[in-house]
C-alpha cells in the first residue's frame, strides 16, 4: 500500500523530509510502499543488484559487510539502499532487521521522482551519504594506525 494520509505527518517528522511543504510531502507520500519487516529479515544483501531504497519508519537494523563487520545501526528516519540506485553498482552492504520494522520502499523510478521532487531532499541525501563516507574514512584511518 502507498503511504496513508496520516503518513504525511510521519514523513514531516523524519530528518530527510523535514522542512518540506505540505504539497511536496503529499507528492512523496504517493510514491512509496509501506511494508512490515520481521526481526532477522535481510532488507539488502551485499553484492546483490539494488532495485529499491528504504526509509525506516520504526524499528532498528544493522548494516554489515563481509563476515558480519557492523558498519552502522539504523533507526527511524534513516534512509538506505540509495547508492545502488544512483550508480547502478551492486549493494555495498547487507542490512538486517534487528527488530520488527516498518519501512517505506521506493523502487528506482520512485526514487528518481523523490530526488527530483525537491532539491532539499537531494541535498539531505548527499549530506547523509557524505556523513557516512566520513565515518568509514575515519574508521579506515584508525585501522591503518593500529596495523602500523
N, CA, C and O atoms as CSV, one atom per row, in Angstrom:
chain,resi,resn,atom,element,x,y,z
A,1,UNK,N,N,0.834,-1.189,0.000
A,1,UNK,CA,C,0.000,0.000,0.000
A,1,UNK,C,C,0.871,1.242,0.000
A,1,UNK,O,O,1.998,1.212,0.495
A,2,UNK,N,N,0.378,2.297,-0.532
A,2,UNK,CA,C,1.071,3.581,-0.518
A,2,UNK,C,C,1.002,4.158,0.889
A,2,UNK,O,O,0.237,3.679,1.727
A,3,UNK,N,N,1.783,5.163,1.139
A,3,UNK,CA,C,1.777,5.781,2.463
A,3,UNK,C,C,0.390,6.377,2.705
A,3,UNK,O,O,-0.075,7.180,1.897
A,4,UNK,N,N,-0.283,6.002,3.801
A,4,UNK,CA,C,-1.627,6.518,4.066
A,4,UNK,C,C,-1.593,8.018,4.363
A,4,UNK,O,O,-0.532,8.584,4.629
A,5,UNK,N,N,-2.770,8.654,4.315
A,5,UNK,CA,C,-2.852,10.098,4.530
A,5,UNK,C,C,-2.172,10.529,5.821
A,5,UNK,O,O,-1.480,11.547,5.844
A,6,UNK,N,N,-2.360,9.769,6.899
A,6,UNK,CA,C,-1.719,10.094,8.169
A,6,UNK,C,C,-0.207,10.012,8.092
A,6,UNK,O,O,0.496,10.552,8.946
A,7,UNK,N,N,0.296,9.332,7.061
A,7,UNK,CA,C,1.733,9.193,6.886
A,7,UNK,C,C,2.435,10.477,6.509
A,7,UNK,O,O,3.655,10.579,6.637
A,8,UNK,N,N,1.685,11.457,6.045
A,8,UNK,CA,C,2.296,12.743,5.689
A,8,UNK,C,C,2.912,13.378,6.924
A,8,UNK,O,O,4.004,13.941,6.860
A,9,UNK,N,N,2.208,13.286,8.055
A,9,UNK,CA,C,2.762,13.826,9.304
A,9,UNK,C,C,3.999,13.049,9.724
A,9,UNK,O,O,4.962,13.625,10.231
A,10,UNK,N,N,3.968,11.722,9.510
A,10,UNK,CA,C,5.136,10.889,9.822
A,10,UNK,C,C,6.324,11.325,8.971
A,10,UNK,O,O,7.433,11.473,9.485
A,11,UNK,N,N,6.101,11.531,7.675
A,11,UNK,CA,C,7.190,11.969,6.801
A,11,UNK,C,C,7.772,13.294,7.264
A,11,UNK,O,O,8.990,13.470,7.288
A,12,UNK,N,N,6.906,14.221,7.629
A,12,UNK,CA,C,7.351,15.560,8.039
A,12,UNK,C,C,8.257,15.511,9.265
A,12,UNK,O,O,9.067,16.413,9.480
A,13,UNK,N,N,8.119,14.454,10.068
A,13,UNK,CA,C,8.919,14.333,11.283
A,13,UNK,C,C,10.273,13.660,11.040
A,13,UNK,O,O,11.116,13.638,11.937
A,14,UNK,N,N,10.491,13.115,9.848
A,14,UNK,CA,C,11.742,12.442,9.532
A,14,UNK,C,C,12.753,13.461,9.022
A,14,UNK,O,O,12.394,14.355,8.255
A,15,UNK,N,N,14.015,13.338,9.437
A,15,UNK,CA,C,15.032,14.328,9.056
A,15,UNK,C,C,15.133,14.571,7.547
A,15,UNK,O,O,15.327,15.706,7.111
A,16,UNK,N,N,15.005,13.521,6.764
A,16,UNK,CA,C,15.135,13.661,5.319
A,16,UNK,C,C,14.067,14.580,4.729
A,16,UNK,O,O,14.313,15.269,3.739
A,17,UNK,N,N,12.886,14.589,5.338
A,17,UNK,CA,C,11.765,15.331,4.773
A,17,UNK,C,C,11.375,16.570,5.564
A,17,UNK,O,O,10.450,17.284,5.176
A,18,UNK,N,N,12.064,16.835,6.661
A,18,UNK,CA,C,11.708,17.998,7.471
A,18,UNK,C,C,11.906,19.271,6.657
A,18,UNK,O,O,12.857,19.387,5.884
A,19,UNK,N,N,11.017,20.200,6.837
A,19,UNK,CA,C,11.121,21.475,6.134
A,19,UNK,C,C,10.472,21.489,4.767
A,19,UNK,O,O,10.458,22.527,4.105
A,20,UNK,N,N,9.930,20.353,4.325
A,20,UNK,CA,C,9.259,20.332,3.028
A,20,UNK,C,C,7.838,20.863,3.156
A,20,UNK,O,O,7.227,20.779,4.221
A,21,UNK,N,N,7.324,21.405,2.071
A,21,UNK,CA,C,5.954,21.913,2.066
A,21,UNK,C,C,4.970,20.745,2.119
A,21,UNK,O,O,5.320,19.605,1.813
A,22,UNK,N,N,3.753,21.047,2.506
A,22,UNK,CA,C,2.690,20.027,2.550
A,22,UNK,C,C,2.502,19.419,1.154
A,22,UNK,O,O,2.281,18.215,1.027
A,23,UNK,N,N,2.587,20.246,0.114
A,23,UNK,CA,C,2.433,19.782,-1.263
A,23,UNK,C,C,3.536,18.790,-1.623
A,23,UNK,O,O,3.263,17.754,-2.229
A,24,UNK,N,N,4.796,19.103,-1.250
A,24,UNK,CA,C,5.913,18.195,-1.523
A,24,UNK,C,C,5.730,16.879,-0.776
A,24,UNK,O,O,5.975,15.806,-1.326
A,25,UNK,N,N,5.292,16.970,0.497
A,25,UNK,CA,C,5.080,15.759,1.289
A,25,UNK,C,C,3.991,14.880,0.679
A,25,UNK,O,O,4.117,13.655,0.672
A,26,UNK,N,N,2.930,15.491,0.169
A,26,UNK,CA,C,1.857,14.714,-0.464
A,26,UNK,C,C,2.361,13.999,-1.707
A,26,UNK,O,O,1.989,12.852,-1.956
A,27,UNK,N,N,3.204,14.665,-2.491
A,27,UNK,CA,C,3.722,14.019,-3.699
A,27,UNK,C,C,4.642,12.856,-3.327
A,27,UNK,O,O,4.670,11.846,-4.030
A,28,UNK,N,N,5.388,12.983,-2.242
A,28,UNK,CA,C,6.273,11.912,-1.788
A,28,UNK,C,C,5.448,10.746,-1.227
A,28,UNK,O,O,5.765,9.582,-1.471
A,29,UNK,N,N,4.400,11.065,-0.483
A,29,UNK,CA,C,3.554,10.029,0.114
A,29,UNK,C,C,2.897,9.159,-0.957
A,29,UNK,O,O,2.535,8.012,-0.693
A,30,UNK,N,N,2.744,9.701,-2.157
A,30,UNK,CA,C,2.138,8.938,-3.248
A,30,UNK,C,C,3.132,7.960,-3.873
A,30,UNK,O,O,2.738,7.125,-4.687
A,31,UNK,N,N,4.409,8.048,-3.509
A,31,UNK,CA,C,5.432,7.240,-4.155
A,31,UNK,C,C,5.720,5.920,-3.459
A,31,UNK,O,O,5.690,4.871,-4.101
A,32,UNK,N,N,5.993,5.946,-2.189
A,32,UNK,CA,C,6.495,4.760,-1.506
A,32,UNK,C,C,5.424,3.738,-1.187
A,32,UNK,O,O,4.228,4.031,-1.192
A,33,UNK,N,N,5.889,2.534,-0.911
A,33,UNK,CA,C,5.023,1.455,-0.444
A,33,UNK,C,C,5.473,1.117,0.977
A,33,UNK,O,O,6.652,0.860,1.219
A,34,UNK,N,N,4.531,1.120,1.902
A,34,UNK,CA,C,4.831,0.820,3.301
A,34,UNK,C,C,4.698,-0.682,3.527
A,34,UNK,O,O,3.684,-1.290,3.185
A,35,UNK,N,N,5.759,-1.279,4.121
A,35,UNK,CA,C,5.706,-2.716,4.415
A,35,UNK,C,C,6.222,-2.974,5.828
A,35,UNK,O,O,6.956,-2.168,6.399
A,36,UNK,N,N,5.822,-4.108,6.368
A,36,UNK,CA,C,6.303,-4.545,7.673
A,36,UNK,C,C,7.382,-5.600,7.460
A,36,UNK,O,O,7.266,-6.465,6.592
A,37,UNK,N,N,8.427,-5.509,8.265
A,37,UNK,CA,C,9.571,-6.418,8.185
A,37,UNK,C,C,9.717,-7.117,9.531
A,37,UNK,O,O,9.604,-6.476,10.576
A,38,UNK,N,N,9.964,-8.408,9.518
A,38,UNK,CA,C,10.174,-9.165,10.753
A,38,UNK,C,C,11.634,-9.098,11.175
A,38,UNK,O,O,12.531,-9.023,10.335
A,39,UNK,N,N,11.864,-9.125,12.482
A,39,UNK,CA,C,13.228,-9.159,13.005
A,39,UNK,C,C,13.983,-10.323,12.383
A,39,UNK,O,O,13.441,-11.419,12.244
A,40,UNK,N,N,15.232,-10.082,12.011
A,40,UNK,CA,C,16.066,-11.112,11.419
A,40,UNK,C,C,16.036,-11.134,9.899
A,40,UNK,O,O,16.882,-11.778,9.279
A,41,UNK,N,N,15.086,-10.450,9.290
A,41,UNK,CA,C,14.963,-10.458,7.830
A,41,UNK,C,C,16.011,-9.540,7.195
A,41,UNK,O,O,16.274,-8.446,7.693
A,42,UNK,N,N,16.606,-10.000,6.088
A,42,UNK,CA,C,17.534,-9.167,5.327
A,42,UNK,C,C,16.746,-8.233,4.426
A,42,UNK,O,O,15.850,-8.660,3.698
A,43,UNK,N,N,17.092,-6.949,4.484
A,43,UNK,CA,C,16.455,-5.981,3.605
A,43,UNK,C,C,17.285,-5.761,2.347
A,43,UNK,O,O,16.739,-5.577,1.259
A,44,UNK,N,N,18.614,-5.782,2.503
A,44,UNK,CA,C,19.514,-5.737,1.350
A,44,UNK,C,C,20.591,-6.787,1.573
A,44,UNK,O,O,20.866,-7.185,2.705
A,45,UNK,N,N,21.194,-7.228,0.476
A,45,UNK,CA,C,22.253,-8.237,0.532
A,45,UNK,C,C,23.475,-7.688,-0.197
A,45,UNK,O,O,23.380,-7.260,-1.347
A,46,UNK,N,N,24.619,-7.702,0.477
A,46,UNK,CA,C,25.858,-7.233,-0.127
A,46,UNK,C,C,26.095,-7.945,-1.451
A,46,UNK,O,O,25.917,-9.159,-1.549
A,47,UNK,N,N,26.493,-7.195,-2.465
A,47,UNK,CA,C,26.800,-7.660,-3.822
A,47,UNK,C,C,25.572,-7.981,-4.675
A,47,UNK,O,O,25.720,-8.326,-5.848
A,48,UNK,N,N,24.369,-7.878,-4.117
A,48,UNK,CA,C,23.160,-8.079,-4.924
A,48,UNK,C,C,22.876,-6.816,-5.734
A,48,UNK,O,O,23.348,-5.728,-5.402
A,49,UNK,N,N,22.112,-6.979,-6.780
A,49,UNK,CA,C,21.688,-5.824,-7.571
A,49,UNK,C,C,20.626,-5.071,-6.770
A,49,UNK,O,O,19.665,-5.669,-6.287
A,50,UNK,N,N,20.803,-3.776,-6.635
A,50,UNK,CA,C,19.860,-2.964,-5.879
A,50,UNK,C,C,18.709,-2.504,-6.756
A,50,UNK,O,O,18.920,-1.925,-7.822
A,51,UNK,N,N,17.495,-2.766,-6.301
A,51,UNK,CA,C,16.329,-2.345,-7.077
A,51,UNK,C,C,15.407,-1.417,-6.297
A,51,UNK,O,O,14.400,-0.948,-6.828
A,52,UNK,N,N,15.755,-1.145,-5.007
A,52,UNK,CA,C,14.927,-0.251,-4.216
A,52,UNK,C,C,15.754,0.408,-3.126
A,52,UNK,O,O,16.856,-0.028,-2.793
A,53,UNK,N,N,15.170,1.494,-2.574
A,53,UNK,CA,C,15.748,2.187,-1.431
A,53,UNK,C,C,14.709,2.162,-0.315
A,53,UNK,O,O,13.517,1.995,-0.573
A,54,UNK,N,N,15.160,2.328,0.918
A,54,UNK,CA,C,14.296,2.161,2.079
A,54,UNK,C,C,14.377,3.364,3.010
A,54,UNK,O,O,15.442,3.949,3.206
A,55,UNK,N,N,13.225,3.718,3.581
A,55,UNK,CA,C,13.139,4.697,4.653
A,55,UNK,C,C,12.590,3.967,5.867
A,55,UNK,O,O,11.515,3.372,5.800
A,56,UNK,N,N,13.322,4.007,6.978
A,56,UNK,CA,C,12.855,3.333,8.193
A,56,UNK,C,C,11.856,4.234,8.908
A,56,UNK,O,O,12.165,5.371,9.264
A,57,UNK,N,N,10.652,3.703,9.111
A,57,UNK,CA,C,9.615,4.414,9.849
A,57,UNK,C,C,9.718,4.058,11.330
A,57,UNK,O,O,9.672,4.938,12.189
A,58,UNK,N,N,9.857,2.758,11.626
A,58,UNK,CA,C,10.016,2.318,13.019
A,58,UNK,C,C,10.865,1.058,13.034
A,58,UNK,O,O,10.931,0.315,12.055
A,59,UNK,N,N,11.511,0.840,14.173
A,59,UNK,CA,C,12.358,-0.337,14.320
A,59,UNK,C,C,13.821,-0.010,14.107
A,59,UNK,O,O,14.197,1.149,13.929
A,60,UNK,N,N,14.642,-1.050,14.127
A,60,UNK,CA,C,16.090,-0.865,14.008
A,60,UNK,C,C,16.687,-1.980,13.159
A,60,UNK,O,O,16.168,-3.095,13.105
A,61,UNK,N,N,17.790,-1.647,12.500
A,61,UNK,CA,C,18.505,-2.601,11.660
A,61,UNK,C,C,19.991,-2.350,11.795
A,61,UNK,O,O,20.422,-1.291,12.252
A,62,UNK,N,N,20.773,-3.352,11.385
A,62,UNK,CA,C,22.220,-3.167,11.377
A,62,UNK,C,C,22.726,-3.306,9.952
A,62,UNK,O,O,22.206,-4.092,9.160
A,63,UNK,N,N,23.739,-2.536,9.650
A,63,UNK,CA,C,24.366,-2.533,8.333
A,63,UNK,C,C,25.708,-3.222,8.487
A,63,UNK,O,O,26.556,-2.772,9.257
A,64,UNK,N,N,25.907,-4.328,7.746
A,64,UNK,CA,C,27.124,-5.124,7.885
A,64,UNK,C,C,27.757,-5.384,6.524
A,64,UNK,O,O,27.089,-5.376,5.490
A,65,UNK,N,N,29.076,-5.618,6.558
A,65,UNK,CA,C,29.800,-6.028,5.356
A,65,UNK,C,C,30.605,-7.277,5.688
A,65,UNK,O,O,30.947,-7.533,6.843
A,66,UNK,N,N,30.893,-8.040,4.654
A,66,UNK,CA,C,31.719,-9.230,4.848
A,66,UNK,C,C,31.145,-10.165,5.880
A,66,UNK,O,O,29.947,-10.446,5.895
A,67,UNK,N,N,32.023,-10.646,6.747
A,67,UNK,CA,C,31.628,-11.603,7.781
A,67,UNK,C,C,31.093,-10.890,9.014
A,67,UNK,O,O,31.669,-10.975,10.099
A,68,UNK,N,N,29.988,-10.190,8.830
A,68,UNK,CA,C,29.303,-9.529,9.940
A,68,UNK,C,C,30.091,-8.388,10.584
A,68,UNK,O,O,29.965,-8.168,11.788
A,69,UNK,N,N,30.897,-7.662,9.817
A,69,UNK,CA,C,31.541,-6.454,10.331
A,69,UNK,C,C,30.482,-5.357,10.301
A,69,UNK,O,O,30.054,-4.924,9.231
A,70,UNK,N,N,30.061,-4.911,11.492
A,70,UNK,CA,C,28.973,-3.946,11.579
A,70,UNK,C,C,29.488,-2.547,11.289
A,70,UNK,O,O,30.435,-2.071,11.916
A,71,UNK,N,N,28.839,-1.890,10.315
A,71,UNK,CA,C,29.199,-0.522,9.958
A,71,UNK,C,C,28.349,0.498,10.682
A,71,UNK,O,O,28.838,1.560,11.068
A,72,UNK,N,N,27.069,0.181,10.870
A,72,UNK,CA,C,26.157,1.171,11.443
A,72,UNK,C,C,24.923,0.494,12.004
A,72,UNK,O,O,24.584,-0.634,11.643
A,73,UNK,N,N,24.264,1.209,12.892
A,73,UNK,CA,C,22.937,0.846,13.363
A,73,UNK,C,C,21.986,1.879,12.780
A,73,UNK,O,O,22.238,3.081,12.862
A,74,UNK,N,N,20.901,1.410,12.196
A,74,UNK,CA,C,19.951,2.289,11.529
A,74,UNK,C,C,18.638,2.302,12.293
A,74,UNK,O,O,18.230,1.287,12.858
A,75,UNK,N,N,17.978,3.453,12.309
A,75,UNK,CA,C,16.709,3.576,13.019
A,75,UNK,C,C,15.757,4.503,12.300
A,75,UNK,O,O,15.997,4.886,11.155
A,76,UNK,N,N,14.667,4.868,12.975
A,76,UNK,CA,C,13.639,5.697,12.351
A,76,UNK,C,C,14.222,6.974,11.718
A,76,UNK,O,O,15.000,7.704,12.332
A,77,UNK,N,N,13.814,7.202,10.479
A,77,UNK,CA,C,14.292,8.364,9.738
A,77,UNK,C,C,15.491,8.083,8.867
A,77,UNK,O,O,15.817,8.883,7.990
A,78,UNK,N,N,16.164,6.948,9.089
A,78,UNK,CA,C,17.329,6.619,8.260
A,78,UNK,C,C,16.877,6.096,6.902
A,78,UNK,O,O,15.874,5.393,6.783
A,79,UNK,N,N,17.645,6.461,5.892
A,79,UNK,CA,C,17.380,6.088,4.507
A,79,UNK,C,C,18.573,5.283,4.038
A,79,UNK,O,O,19.711,5.682,4.282
A,80,UNK,N,N,18.346,4.154,3.367
A,80,UNK,CA,C,19.463,3.348,2.871
A,80,UNK,C,C,19.070,2.647,1.578
A,80,UNK,O,O,17.892,2.540,1.240
A,81,UNK,N,N,20.088,2.171,0.864
A,81,UNK,CA,C,19.857,1.481,-0.396
A,81,UNK,C,C,19.945,2.387,-1.603
A,81,UNK,O,O,19.826,1.934,-2.742
A,82,UNK,N,N,20.154,3.670,-1.351
A,82,UNK,CA,C,20.135,4.640,-2.441
A,82,UNK,C,C,21.371,4.587,-3.329
A,82,UNK,O,O,21.299,4.956,-4.501
A,83,UNK,N,N,22.510,4.132,-2.792
A,83,UNK,CA,C,23.737,4.133,-3.597
A,83,UNK,C,C,23.586,3.300,-4.868
A,83,UNK,O,O,23.973,3.738,-5.951
A,84,UNK,N,N,23.031,2.118,-4.735
A,84,UNK,CA,C,22.852,1.253,-5.908
A,84,UNK,C,C,21.912,1.874,-6.937
A,84,UNK,O,O,22.072,1.671,-8.141
A,85,UNK,N,N,20.938,2.626,-6.455
A,85,UNK,CA,C,20.006,3.259,-7.382
A,85,UNK,C,C,20.641,4.455,-8.083
A,85,UNK,O,O,20.265,4.803,-9.202
A,86,UNK,N,N,21.603,5.077,-7.416
A,86,UNK,CA,C,22.263,6.236,-8.016
A,86,UNK,C,C,23.309,5.840,-9.042
A,86,UNK,O,O,23.401,6.448,-10.108
A,87,UNK,N,N,24.106,4.811,-8.721
A,87,UNK,CA,C,25.219,4.492,-9.627
A,87,UNK,C,C,25.062,3.154,-10.371
A,87,UNK,O,O,25.886,2.830,-11.226
A,88,UNK,N,N,24.037,2.393,-10.063
A,88,UNK,CA,C,23.814,1.133,-10.764
A,88,UNK,C,C,24.724,-0.003,-10.319
A,88,UNK,O,O,24.638,-1.111,-10.850
A,89,UNK,N,N,25.599,0.262,-9.347
A,89,UNK,CA,C,26.502,-0.782,-8.848
A,89,UNK,C,C,25.755,-1.696,-7.872
A,89,UNK,O,O,24.650,-1.391,-7.423
A,90,UNK,N,N,26.390,-2.814,-7.563
A,90,UNK,CA,C,25.786,-3.766,-6.623
A,90,UNK,C,C,25.799,-3.206,-5.202
A,90,UNK,O,O,26.522,-2.257,-4.898
A,91,UNK,N,N,24.993,-3.806,-4.349
A,91,UNK,CA,C,24.884,-3.364,-2.949
A,91,UNK,C,C,26.242,-3.428,-2.269
A,91,UNK,O,O,26.996,-4.381,-2.463
A,92,UNK,N,N,26.552,-2.413,-1.472
A,92,UNK,CA,C,27.838,-2.356,-0.781
A,92,UNK,C,C,27.779,-2.982,0.609
A,92,UNK,O,O,28.817,-3.189,1.238
A,93,UNK,N,N,26.569,-3.288,1.096
A,93,UNK,CA,C,26.428,-3.850,2.441
A,93,UNK,C,C,25.127,-4.637,2.538
A,93,UNK,O,O,24.234,-4.517,1.699
A,94,UNK,N,N,25.055,-5.439,3.583
A,94,UNK,CA,C,23.829,-6.154,3.926
A,94,UNK,C,C,23.167,-5.403,5.069
A,94,UNK,O,O,23.843,-4.974,6.005
A,95,UNK,N,N,21.859,-5.241,5.002
A,95,UNK,CA,C,21.105,-4.617,6.093
A,95,UNK,C,C,20.129,-5.654,6.620
A,95,UNK,O,O,19.340,-6.226,5.867
A,96,UNK,N,N,20.194,-5.887,7.934
A,96,UNK,CA,C,19.399,-6.918,8.600
A,96,UNK,C,C,18.556,-6.269,9.691
A,96,UNK,O,O,19.069,-5.484,10.488
A,97,UNK,N,N,17.276,-6.590,9.730
A,97,UNK,CA,C,16.380,-6.057,10.756
A,97,UNK,C,C,16.741,-6.648,12.113
A,97,UNK,O,O,16.767,-7.868,12.272
A,98,UNK,N,N,17.019,-5.792,13.088
A,98,UNK,CA,C,17.272,-6.239,14.457
A,98,UNK,C,C,15.966,-6.399,15.236
A,98,UNK,O,O,15.883,-7.189,16.177
A,99,UNK,N,N,14.952,-5.638,14.829
A,99,UNK,CA,C,13.637,-5.681,15.465
A,99,UNK,C,C,12.592,-5.765,14.359
A,99,UNK,O,O,12.917,-5.636,13.179
A,100,UNK,N,N,11.357,-5.977,14.737
A,100,UNK,CA,C,10.290,-5.813,13.757
A,100,UNK,C,C,10.337,-4.357,13.302
A,100,UNK,O,O,10.618,-3.457,14.093
A,101,UNK,N,N,10.061,-4.142,12.026
A,101,UNK,CA,C,10.204,-2.803,11.461
A,101,UNK,C,C,9.028,-2.460,10.556
A,101,UNK,O,O,8.308,-3.334,10.073
A,102,UNK,N,N,8.861,-1.173,10.345
A,102,UNK,CA,C,8.006,-0.658,9.285
A,102,UNK,C,C,8.913,0.207,8.425
A,102,UNK,O,O,9.596,1.099,8.930
A,103,UNK,N,N,8.917,-0.059,7.123
A,103,UNK,CA,C,9.748,0.706,6.198
A,103,UNK,C,C,8.903,1.160,5.013
A,103,UNK,O,O,7.889,0.552,4.672
A,104,UNK,N,N,9.354,2.241,4.403
A,104,UNK,CA,C,8.771,2.687,3.139
A,104,UNK,C,C,9.782,2.318,2.060
A,104,UNK,O,O,10.958,2.668,2.157
A,105,UNK,N,N,9.323,1.616,1.042
A,105,UNK,CA,C,10.186,1.142,-0.030
A,105,UNK,C,C,9.918,1.975,-1.285
A,105,UNK,O,O,8.771,2.170,-1.685
A,106,UNK,N,N,11.000,2.459,-1.893
A,106,UNK,CA,C,10.921,3.229,-3.129
A,106,UNK,C,C,11.649,2.441,-4.219
A,106,UNK,O,O,12.827,2.123,-4.060
A,107,UNK,N,N,10.963,2.119,-5.329
A,107,UNK,CA,C,11.669,1.478,-6.436
A,107,UNK,C,C,12.492,2.540,-7.170
A,107,UNK,O,O,12.428,3.721,-6.829
A,108,UNK,N,N,13.252,2.125,-8.162
A,108,UNK,CA,C,14.176,3.045,-8.829
A,108,UNK,C,C,13.461,4.248,-9.440
A,108,UNK,O,O,13.927,5.381,-9.317
A,109,UNK,N,N,12.343,4.001,-10.089
A,109,UNK,CA,C,11.591,5.098,-10.702
A,109,UNK,C,C,11.076,6.058,-9.637
A,109,UNK,O,O,11.171,7.276,-9.790
A,110,UNK,N,N,10.528,5.503,-8.557
A,110,UNK,CA,C,10.014,6.335,-7.468
A,110,UNK,C,C,11.144,7.104,-6.787
A,110,UNK,O,O,10.972,8.261,-6.404
A,111,UNK,N,N,12.301,6.453,-6.638
A,111,UNK,CA,C,13.439,7.123,-6.013
A,111,UNK,C,C,13.858,8.330,-6.845
A,111,UNK,O,O,14.125,9.402,-6.301
A,112,UNK,N,N,13.913,8.156,-8.150
A,112,UNK,CA,C,14.261,9.279,-9.035
A,112,UNK,C,C,13.249,10.410,-8.878
A,112,UNK,O,O,13.626,11.580,-8.816
A,113,UNK,N,N,11.972,10.061,-8.812
A,113,UNK,CA,C,10.939,11.075,-8.613
A,113,UNK,C,C,11.119,11.763,-7.264
A,113,UNK,O,O,10.919,12.971,-7.138
A,114,UNK,N,N,11.494,10.990,-6.275
A,114,UNK,CA,C,11.702,11.526,-4.933
A,114,UNK,C,C,12.784,12.599,-4.935
A,114,UNK,O,O,12.578,13.682,-4.389
A,115,UNK,N,N,13.937,12.312,-5.544
A,115,UNK,CA,C,15.019,13.291,-5.509
A,115,UNK,C,C,14.789,14.442,-6.481
A,115,UNK,O,O,15.328,15.534,-6.304
A,116,UNK,N,N,13.983,14.188,-7.509
A,116,UNK,CA,C,13.645,15.277,-8.428
A,116,UNK,C,C,12.552,16.178,-7.866
A,116,UNK,O,O,12.381,17.305,-8.331
A,117,UNK,N,N,11.809,15.692,-6.867
A,117,UNK,CA,C,10.707,16.459,-6.283
A,117,UNK,C,C,11.194,17.669,-5.503
A,117,UNK,O,O,10.482,18.665,-5.381
A,118,UNK,N,N,12.398,17.581,-4.981
A,118,UNK,CA,C,12.869,18.662,-4.118
A,118,UNK,C,C,14.388,18.691,-4.063
A,118,UNK,O,O,15.028,17.667,-3.827
A,119,UNK,N,N,14.961,19.864,-4.281
A,119,UNK,CA,C,16.406,19.995,-4.105
A,119,UNK,C,C,16.766,19.792,-2.641
A,119,UNK,O,O,17.872,19.351,-2.329
A,120,UNK,N,N,15.849,20.106,-1.750
A,120,UNK,CA,C,16.093,19.905,-0.320
A,120,UNK,C,C,16.325,18.430,-0.018
A,120,UNK,O,O,17.238,18.087,0.734
A,121,UNK,N,N,15.506,17.554,-0.598
A,121,UNK,CA,C,15.680,16.110,-0.386
A,121,UNK,C,C,17.003,15.658,-0.982
A,121,UNK,O,O,17.748,14.913,-0.345
A,122,UNK,N,N,17.302,16.100,-2.197
A,122,UNK,CA,C,18.554,15.708,-2.845
A,122,UNK,C,C,19.748,16.145,-2.003
A,122,UNK,O,O,20.697,15.378,-1.838
A,123,UNK,N,N,19.719,17.356,-1.470
A,123,UNK,CA,C,20.824,17.843,-0.640
A,123,UNK,C,C,20.936,17.056,0.655
A,123,UNK,O,O,22.043,16.737,1.090
A,124,UNK,N,N,19.809,16.740,1.278
A,124,UNK,CA,C,19.845,15.962,2.519
A,124,UNK,C,C,20.393,14.559,2.274
A,124,UNK,O,O,21.129,14.025,3.103
A,125,UNK,N,N,20.034,13.959,1.131
A,125,UNK,CA,C,20.600,12.652,0.789
A,125,UNK,C,C,22.108,12.754,0.621
A,125,UNK,O,O,22.847,11.903,1.116
A,126,UNK,N,N,22.571,13.786,-0.072
A,126,UNK,CA,C,24.008,13.986,-0.252
A,126,UNK,C,C,24.704,14.198,1.085
A,126,UNK,O,O,25.779,13.644,1.317
A,127,UNK,N,N,24.104,14.992,1.965
A,127,UNK,CA,C,24.686,15.220,3.296
A,127,UNK,C,C,24.786,13.915,4.080
A,127,UNK,O,O,25.792,13.657,4.741
A,128,UNK,N,N,23.747,13.100,4.002
A,128,UNK,CA,C,23.741,11.815,4.700
A,128,UNK,C,C,24.830,10.893,4.154
A,128,UNK,O,O,25.551,10.257,4.923
A,129,UNK,N,N,24.949,10.821,2.826
A,129,UNK,CA,C,25.978,9.972,2.227
A,129,UNK,C,C,27.371,10.482,2.573
A,129,UNK,O,O,28.278,9.686,2.821
A,130,UNK,N,N,27.550,11.803,2.591
A,130,UNK,CA,C,28.852,12.370,2.941
A,130,UNK,C,C,29.215,12.035,4.386
A,130,UNK,O,O,30.365,11.709,4.679
A,131,UNK,N,N,28.242,12.114,5.283
A,131,UNK,CA,C,28.494,11.792,6.692
A,131,UNK,C,C,28.896,10.324,6.841
A,131,UNK,O,O,29.817,10.005,7.592
A,132,UNK,N,N,28.206,9.432,6.127
A,132,UNK,CA,C,28.556,8.009,6.201
A,132,UNK,C,C,29.947,7.762,5.633
A,132,UNK,O,O,30.703,6.960,6.180
A,133,UNK,N,N,30.291,8.436,4.551
A,133,UNK,CA,C,31.615,8.286,3.947
A,133,UNK,C,C,32.707,8.764,4.900
A,133,UNK,O,O,33.763,8.139,5.004
A,134,UNK,N,N,32.455,9.861,5.589
A,134,UNK,CA,C,33.446,10.371,6.548
A,134,UNK,C,C,33.681,9.375,7.686
A,134,UNK,O,O,34.817,9.178,8.117
A,135,UNK,N,N,32.611,8.751,8.168
A,135,UNK,CA,C,32.755,7.758,9.237
A,135,UNK,C,C,33.609,6.592,8.756
A,135,UNK,O,O,34.505,6.139,9.468
A,136,UNK,N,N,33.332,6.107,7.548
A,136,UNK,CA,C,34.110,4.990,7.002
A,136,UNK,C,C,35.566,5.408,6.818
A,136,UNK,O,O,36.471,4.637,7.137
A,137,UNK,N,N,35.804,6.613,6.311
A,137,UNK,CA,C,37.178,7.115,6.146
A,137,UNK,C,C,37.908,7.150,7.491
A,137,UNK,O,O,39.064,6.737,7.582
A,138,UNK,N,N,37.241,7.639,8.523
A,138,UNK,CA,C,37.853,7.710,9.856
A,138,UNK,C,C,38.161,6.321,10.391
A,138,UNK,O,O,39.219,6.095,10.978
A,139,UNK,N,N,37.235,5.393,10.186
A,139,UNK,CA,C,37.458,4.026,10.656
A,139,UNK,C,C,38.615,3.374,9.919
A,139,UNK,O,O,39.413,2.660,10.526
A,140,UNK,N,N,38.715,3.610,8.614
A,140,UNK,CA,C,39.838,3.060,7.841
A,140,UNK,C,C,41.167,3.662,8.297
A,140,UNK,O,O,42.164,2.949,8.405
A,141,UNK,N,N,41.187,4.955,8.563
A,141,UNK,CA,C,42.411,5.599,9.036
A,141,UNK,C,C,42.828,5.040,10.391
A,141,UNK,O,O,44.011,4.790,10.623
A,142,UNK,N,N,41.857,4.844,11.290
A,142,UNK,CA,C,42.154,4.276,12.604
A,142,UNK,C,C,42.680,2.846,12.461
A,142,UNK,O,O,43.609,2.453,13.167
A,143,UNK,N,N,42.098,2.079,11.561
A,143,UNK,CA,C,42.554,0.709,11.309
A,143,UNK,C,C,44.007,0.688,10.808
A,143,UNK,O,O,44.808,-0.143,11.236
A,144,UNK,N,N,44.323,1.594,9.918
A,144,UNK,CA,C,45.702,1.663,9.392
A,144,UNK,C,C,46.702,2.007,10.497
A,144,UNK,O,O,47.811,1.475,10.536
A,145,UNK,N,N,46.290,2.902,11.387
A,145,UNK,CA,C,47.170,3.271,12.501
A,145,UNK,C,C,47.404,2.071,13.429
A,145,UNK,O,O,48.522,1.866,13.901
A,146,UNK,N,N,46.382,1.299,13.685
A,146,UNK,CA,C,46.525,0.113,14.542
A,146,UNK,C,C,47.434,-0.929,13.905
A,146,UNK,O,O,48.152,-1.644,14.603
A,147,UNK,N,N,47.399,-1.012,12.574
A,147,UNK,CA,C,48.190,-2.013,11.868
A,147,UNK,C,C,49.668,-1.638,11.765
A,147,UNK,O,O,50.491,-2.484,11.415
A,148,UNK,N,N,50.009,-0.413,12.058
A,148,UNK,CA,C,51.412,0.027,11.927
A,148,UNK,C,C,52.271,-0.397,13.089
A,148,UNK,O,O,53.465,-0.099,13.115
